[in-house]
Amino acid sequence: MNDHHDPTRAFILFGALRSGTSLLRLMLNAHPKITCPSEMDFLVDHLNADGHYDLAELRADRIYRAHEALYPKNPLPNPTPQSLVDRIAGQGGDLAGIILHRNLSEALAQFESIPVVHLVRDPRDVARSSLGMGWAGHVYYGVDHWIDTISDWKAAMPALPEDRRLVVAYEELIKAPQETLAAICTFVGLPFDPAMLTYDSGSSYGKPDPSLTTQWKRKQSAHEVGLVEGKIGDLLQEAGYDDSGFPIIKPGPIQRTWIWLRHKQRQWSWRIDRYGLFDPIFANSVERLGLPQLGRKARARMEATKIENLK
């Protein structure tokens, strides 16, 4: 890696949820000189203003607990972002890949001169995919986290010069995986390795499938696309995507209320179908009452079910 890059021997892979970060992570992790484990938003999610972790929140994080479970003989009593990344880098290879979906500016403040690969996917497909995860009940809300991630990226630009950032389109990764991966390797200072294209041999992910791109053209109505594009605004073109040509829709108060009700109804139907009736309602109720500790067992059962259904 170039001398001006981060001394932690790491790079960040930043992208919205449902943008293909898991697929790209598997490809990168298959490189013999890159260690790219699970997503690591816990690195910055639980930092206080003084740069130290809220240890109770950190240790309650499902992904962090899974990460720490890899090191039963070497726990970190007072972890820092640097010590956590050093631990990843110590697993082997030359580079550690840090997968983040949010809080990019905070991460850049923790790791001086670290390079960033920004993976972008068509937000209309992200919105549709979010429904399948139960995060939203309507595409109008399913695109919100994409907007947040793009806004995070734009806010981080002043601290990220051109030679430390690379934007990669999910669609190009799917259509031309070898060329796209080679460009990423060049950016982080490593040669392309054909092993990156064998990621599917050890995972539940298949080979890149072009049918997974522009699904919104087949699976969303003109009305839904108009709502999403109306909410995204200029961010669509800024991210490199053309508008659909459908009429832009910016709902008024009555239509927004109907969309919100439909969103909530579908969200709760998904949760009850996945977790049963009692646990999601009880956990949500005690949380609203300011007594989250009462819902600990319910949340634990829901989390176990979530882990069972992870791809």
C-alpha positions in Angstrom: 0.0 0.0 0.0 1.2 3.5 -0.7 3.0 5.4 2.2 0.3 8.0 2.5 -2.3 5.4 3.3 -3.4 4.5 6.8 -0.7 2.9 9.1 -3.3 0.5 10.3 -3.0 -1.3 7.0 -6.7 -1.0 6.5 -9.3 0.5 4.1 -13.0 1.2 4.5 -15.7 -0.3 2.3 -18.6 2.1 2.7 -22.1 1.6 1.3 -25.8 1.6 2.2 -27.4 -1.5 3.5 -28.7 -3.7 0.6 -26.2 -2.1 -1.7 -24.1 -5.3 -2.2 -21.5 -4.7 0.6 -21.8 -8.3 1.8 -21.2 -9.6 -1.7 -18.2 -7.4 -2.2 -16.9 -8.2 1.3 -16.8 -11.9 0.4 -15.0 -11.2 -2.9 -12.4 -9.1 -1.1 -12.0 -11.6 1.8 -11.2 -14.3 -0.8 -8.1 -12.3 -1.7 -5.1 -14.0 0.1 -3.8 -10.6 1.2 -7.0 -9.1 2.4 -8.9 -9.9 5.7 -12.4 -8.6 5.4 -14.7 -10.1 8.1 -18.3 -9.1 8.9 -19.7 -5.6 8.9 -18.2 -3.4 11.6 -20.5 -0.5 12.2 -19.9 -1.1 15.9 -16.5 0.6 15.4 -18.1 4.0 15.5 -21.8 3.4 16.5 -21.0 3.3 20.3 -18.3 6.0 20.6 -18.9 8.8 23.0 -17.9 12.5 22.3 -14.6 11.9 24.0 -13.6 9.1 21.5 -14.1 6.3 24.1 -16.7 3.6 23.8 -19.8 3.2 25.8 -18.8 -0.3 26.8 -22.2 -1.4 27.8 -23.7 -0.5 24.4 -20.7 -1.9 22.6 -20.8 -5.3 24.4 -24.6 -5.5 23.7 -24.0 -5.1 20.0 -24.7 -8.4 18.2 -22.0 -8.0 15.6 -19.4 -7.0 18.2 -20.2 -10.0 20.3 -19.8 -12.3 17.3 -16.5 -10.6 16.6 -15.2 -10.9 20.1 -16.2 -14.6 20.2 -13.4 -15.2 17.7 -10.9 -14.4 20.4 -11.9 -16.3 23.6 -8.3 -16.4 24.9 -7.5 -12.7 24.1 -10.4 -10.5 25.2 -10.0 -6.7 25.0 -10.9 -5.2 28.4 -10.9 -1.7 27.1 -11.2 -1.8 23.3 -10.5 1.2 21.0 -11.3 1.5 17.3 -7.5 1.2 16.6 -7.1 -2.0 18.7 -10.1 -3.6 17.0 -8.8 -2.9 13.5 -5.3 -4.0 14.5 -6.9 -7.3 15.6 -8.4 -7.8 12.2 -5.2 -6.9 10.5 -3.4 -9.4 12.6 -5.5 -12.3 11.3 -3.3 -12.5 8.2 -2.8 -10.9 4.8 -1.6 -7.4 4.2 -4.8 -5.4 4.6 -7.9 -5.2 6.8 -11.2 -4.3 5.2 -13.6 -2.3 7.4 -17.3 -2.6 6.3 -19.3 0.5 7.3 -22.8 1.6 6.4 -22.9 4.9 8.4 -20.9 7.4 10.4 -18.2 7.7 7.8 -16.9 11.1 9.1 -16.5 9.7 12.6 -14.6 6.8 11.2 -12.3 9.1 9.2 -11.6 11.0 12.4 -10.4 7.7 14.1 -8.1 6.5 11.3 -5.8 9.1 9.7 -5.4 8.9 5.9 -7.4 5.7 5.5 -8.7 5.1 1.9 -12.4 4.5 1.3 -14.1 2.4 -1.4 -17.7 3.7 -1.8 -20.1 1.1 -3.2 -23.2 2.6 -4.7 -26.3 0.8 -5.9 -29.4 2.2 -7.7 -31.6 3.5 -4.8 -34.7 2.3 -6.4 -33.4 -1.3 -6.1 -32.2 -0.6 -2.5 -35.7 0.7 -1.6 -37.3 -2.5 -3.0 -34.8 -4.8 -1.3 -35.4 -3.1 2.0 -39.0 -4.4 2.0 -37.8 -7.9 1.9 -35.7 -7.4 5.0 -38.7 -6.0 7.0 -37.0 -2.6 7.4 -39.7 -0.8 5.6 -43.3 -1.5 4.5 -43.2 0.8 1.5 -40.5 1.8 -0.9 -41.1 5.5 0.1 -39.5 4.6 3.4 -37.3 1.8 2.1 -35.0 4.4 0.5 -34.4 6.4 3.6 -31.2 4.6 4.7 -29.8 5.0 1.2 -30.4 8.8 1.5 -28.7 8.8 4.9 -25.6 6.9 3.6 -25.2 9.2 0.5 -25.6 12.2 2.8 -22.8 10.7 5.1 -20.6 10.3 2.0 -21.2 13.9 0.9 -20.5 15.2 4.4 -17.2 13.3 4.5 -15.9 14.7 1.2 -13.9 17.6 2.6 -11.8 15.2 4.7 -11.3 12.7 1.8 -9.1 13.8 -1.1 -9.5 12.2 -4.5 -6.5 9.9 -4.1 -8.1 8.3 -1.0 -11.6 7.6 -2.5 -12.9 5.2 -5.1 -16.6 5.0 -6.1 -17.7 1.6 -7.4 -21.2 0.9 -8.8 -22.8 -2.3 -7.7 -24.1 -2.7 -11.3 -20.6 -2.6 -12.7 -19.5 -5.1 -10.0 -22.2 -7.5 -11.2 -21.7 -7.0 -14.9 -17.9 -6.9 -14.9 -16.7 -8.4 -11.7 -13.0 -9.0 -12.6 -12.5 -5.5 -14.0 -14.2 -3.9 -11.1 -12.3 -5.9 -8.5 -9.0 -5.3 -10.3 -9.7 -1.5 -10.0 -10.3 -1.9 -6.3 -7.1 -3.9 -5.9 -5.1 -1.2 -7.7 -6.6 1.5 -5.5 -5.6 -0.3 -2.3 -2.2 -1.2 -3.6 -2.5 -4.9 -4.3 -2.5 -7.0 -7.5 -5.8 -8.6 -8.5 -6.0 -12.3 -7.5 -8.4 -14.7 -9.3 -9.3 -16.3 -6.0 -11.6 -13.3 -5.5 -14.0 -14.8 -8.1 -14.2 -18.1 -6.1 -15.9 -16.5 -3.1 -19.1 -18.6 -3.9 -17.3 -21.9 -3.1 -17.4 -21.1 0.7 -20.6 -19.0 1.0 -24.3 -19.1 0.3 -23.9 -16.4 -2.3 -23.9 -17.4 -6.0 -22.0 -16.0 -8.9 -22.7 -12.4 -10.0 -26.2 -12.3 -11.6 -27.0 -9.4 -13.9 -30.7 -10.0 -13.4 -30.2 -8.6 -9.9 -29.6 -5.1 -11.4 -32.4 -2.6 -12.3 -35.0 -4.9 -10.8 -37.1 -1.8 -10.1 -37.9 -1.6 -13.8 -39.7 -5.0 -13.5 -40.9 -5.0 -9.9 -42.1 -1.4 -9.1 -45.0 0.5 -10.5 -44.6 3.9 -12.1 -46.3 5.4 -9.0 -43.8 3.7 -6.6 -40.8 4.8 -8.7 -42.2 8.4 -8.9 -42.5 8.5 -5.1 -38.9 7.2 -4.6 -37.4 9.6 -7.2 -39.4 12.5 -5.7 -38.0 11.8 -2.3 -34.4 11.3 -3.5 -34.3 14.4 -5.6 -31.0 15.5 -7.1 -29.2 12.7 -5.2 -30.2 10.2 -7.9 -28.2 12.0 -10.6 -25.4 12.8 -8.2 -25.0 9.1 -7.5 -24.7 8.4 -11.2 -28.2 7.2 -12.1 -30.6 8.5 -14.7 -34.2 9.2 -13.8 -36.9 6.9 -15.0 -38.9 9.4 -17.0 -41.9 8.7 -14.9 -43.7 11.6 -13.3 -42.1 12.7 -10.0 -44.5 12.4 -7.1 -44.2 14.4 -3.9 -47.1 13.3 -1.7 -49.2 15.8 0.2 -50.2 15.4 3.9 -53.1 13.0 3.3 -51.1 10.7 0.9 -48.1 10.7 3.2 -50.4 9.6 6.1 -51.7 6.7 4.0 -48.2 5.7 2.9 -47.0 5.8 6.6 -50.0 3.6 7.7 -49.3 1.1 4.9 -45.6 1.1 5.8 -46.3 0.4 9.5 -48.9 -2.2 8.7 -46.6 -4.2 6.4 -43.6 -3.7 8.8 -45.6 -5.2 11.7 -47.0 -8.0 9.5 -43.4 -9.0 8.6 -42.2 -8.9 12.2 -45.1 -11.0 13.5 -44.7 -13.5 10.7 -40.9 -13.7 11.4 -40.9 -13.5 15.2 -44.4 -14.4 16.3 -47.0 -12.1 18.0 -45.7 -11.7 21.5 -42.0 -10.9 21.3 -42.0 -7.9 18.9 -45.1 -6.3 20.5 -43.7 -6.8 24.1 -40.2 -5.6 23.3 -41.5 -2.5 21.5 -44.0 -1.7 24.3 -41.4 -1.8 27.2 -39.0 0.2 25.0 -41.6 3.0 24.7 -42.2 2.8 28.4 -38.5 3.4 29.1 -38.0 -0.1 30.5 -35.9 -1.8 27.8 -34.4 -4.3 30.3 -37.8 -5.9 30.6 -37.7 -6.9 27.0 -34.3 -8.4 27.1 -35.4 -12.0 26.7 -37.8 -11.1 24.0 -35.1 -9.3 22.1 -32.7 -12.2 22.6 -35.2 -14.6 21.1 -35.8 -12.3 18.1 -32.0 -11.9 17.7 -31.6 -15.7 17.6 -34.2 -15.9 14.9 -32.5 -13.1 13.0 -29.2 -15.0 13.1 -30.8 -18.2 11.9 -32.2 -16.3 8.8 -28.9 -14.5 7.9 -27.6 -15.4 4.5 
